[in-house]
Amino acid sequence: MSGFRIASANFAPTPKRKPTKSKDYLAFIHDLPCAMTGRYGVEAAHLSFAMPRFGHYGRGKSSKVSDRWALPLCADEHRRQHSMSEEVYWFGRSPHILALTIHGLWSDLGEDAAPFAAAVINQQLQERLP
């Protein structure tokens, strides 16, 4: 018998839990640069498409997702995100990883996380330049 076992993949497709909301976290998001343009003056744009491998199960009809999945987008980009398939909008990027990184920084450092989160956003913007 081997020294390890593989965890069961049997789990509910969508956990039955009320999404976590945090006014403080959303205020923090509003102080960051846009994840697509780097401009300031952003809105909190929630990811709604599922990515179970990162613990994001999407949202059901007429329901919200946790603020953990909010990213800073300027108003134009936020509207653009909602005008098409989110997966198409974010194509070639890793919005779930970015959201988890920003939320983790805020969870660990609180308001002191802003320059670190801005640096992460700016770094991913630089990586996207031709």
N, C-alpha and C positions, 0 to 999 in steps of 0.2 A: 504494500500500500504506500502511495506517495505521501510526502510530508505536507501537502497542501490540498485544498479543495477549491473548486470553482464555485463562486457565488451563483445562486439561482438567478435566472433572468426573469422570473415570474414576479411582476409587479404591476400595479394598476397603471394604465396608460396616463392617467391624469390624477395626481393626488387630490383628495377632497380636503382642501384647506383654504381658508380665507387668505388672500394675498397680503403680504406685509406692506404697510404704507408708513412713510416717514416724511413729515414736513421738513425736518432738519436735513435729511438726505437730499430731498428735491431742491432745497435752498442751496445746498452745496453744488449740485449739478448746475444750477443757474449761474454760478460763478466761474464755470469752466469754459474753455474755447469749444467751438463746434467741432464735432468728431469728423466732419467731412470737409470743412473749409478753413478751420482754425480761427474764424471770426468770433468775437464776443457778442453777447446779447442773445443768449440761447433759450430754448425751451427744453423741458424734459420730455424726450421722445421714448416711449416704452416699446421694447421689442415685443411683438406678439406672435411671431412664428416660432414654432417649437424647435428645440435642440436638446432632446432628452439626455444626450451624453454629457451635457453640462448642467443638467438638473432643471432645464426650462421646458415645461410641458405645454407651452402655448397658453391660449386662453379660450374659454368656451364662449358661446354666443352671449352677448351682453354682460361679459365679465371682464375684470381687470387682471393685470399681472402684477406681481410684486414690484416695488420700486427698485429692487436689486437690478432689474432689467431696463432701467432708464439710462439713456445716453443723452449727452448735450448736443442738440442740433439747432442751428439758426432757424428762424421762422420759415424761410424759403425751402430749406432742406427738409424740415419737418413736414411741410405740405407735400413736397415731392415724395417723401417716404410713404405718405398715405395715399398718394395718387397712383401707385403701382403695387405690384407684388413686393412685399418687403424683402423676400429672398433675392429678387432681381435688383432692388435698390442697393442692397448690401453686398452684391456679388463681388467676390475677390477679397473681401474683408472678413474679419472675424469679430462681429459685433458682440457675440456672447462672451468671448474671452475679454474684450475690452470692458464690457459692463461688469463682469466679475472682478477684473483688476481694479477698476475705479471704486467699486463698492468695497472691496477688500482694503484698499488704501484708506478710505473713509472710516471703515470699521476699526482699523488699527490706530489711525492718527487723528481722526475727527477733522476739524477745520484746518489743522496743520497739513492735511493731505493735499490741499489745492495745488501747490506748485509741483508736487510729484505727479498728480493726476494730469495736470496740464502738460508736463514733460512726456508722459506716456502717450497722450493724444498727439502731441507734436511729433514725437518719434514715429508713430504709425502713419502720420501724414507725410513725413519725409520719405518713408519707405515706399509710398505710393507714387512719388514723383518719377517721371520718365528719366 
